[in-house]
């Protein structure tokens, strides 16, 4: 899920319509709404994006990197949050 979302936002300087991004992520990438913020935070932890927040709400993101080490961190991080049957247990 995280790698798919990273591919979607890759090389876009700034995304500030998070509702639209969440709708596309749900419709095109099958990312459930309850998982959306967690996926974004994983991308931030992997240094692929920088998230803009207003309080606890994520209001935008900026693409930072496409280096292979960052992509590897996304894959490894998501596998740690996903159980063997593919559901998100964390």
N, C-alpha and C positions, 0 to 999 in steps of 0.2 A: 504494500500500500504506500509506504513512504517513498520508495523509489519511483513509483508511478506518479505520485503527486510532484515529486522533485522534477521529473521529466516535463510535467505540464507547466510548471512555473519557471523552468530553466531559462536563463538569459533574459527574463523580463525584469527591467530595472525596478519597478515598483508596482505592487498590486495593492489597491486600497479599497476594493469592493469585495470584502471577505464573504459576504452573503452569496454573491455570484460565484465566487471560487468554491465555496462549500457546496452549492447546488451542482456545479459542474463535476466536482469530485464525487458526489453521490451518484449522479446520473451516468457519468462516463467511466469512473474508476471503481465504482461500488464501494466507496469509503463511507461507512455509516456516519451520520451526523454526530453521534456521541463520541466517535473516534477521531473526528476531524482535528480538534485542537491538539490532541495527543500526537497526531501525525505531524502537525506543524511544529510542535515543540521538539520532536525528534529531529526534524530537519534543522532546527535552530541549534540543537546540541551538537549536531554533526558539522556545524559551521557552513551549511549550504545557504541558509537564509538568516536574515535578521528580522525579528518580529517587532512590530510596533503595537503598543498596548495602551489602553485607556483603562486604568484600574486593572481588573482581571481579564477584561475583554480584549481579544486580539483584533486590532483594527487595520492592520496592513502587514505586508512583508516585502522585503528587499532581497533580491537574489545576490549572493556573495561569491559563490565558488562553483566550479565544476571539476575540481581536481579529483583524481581517482581515489585518493585516500579518504576524502570526505564521503564519496559514494560508498566506500567500503564500511565506514562508520555507520551509515544509514542501514545497510543490510544487516550488519552485526547487531545494531541496536534494536531493530524491529524483530529479529529472530529471538532476542532475549525477552521481548514482550509478547510473543506469540507462542501458544502451546503447540504440541505436535499435531493436533487436528486442524490447525489453521485459525482457531478463534483467538480473540484477544482476551486473555485472562487477567492481565495486569490491571 
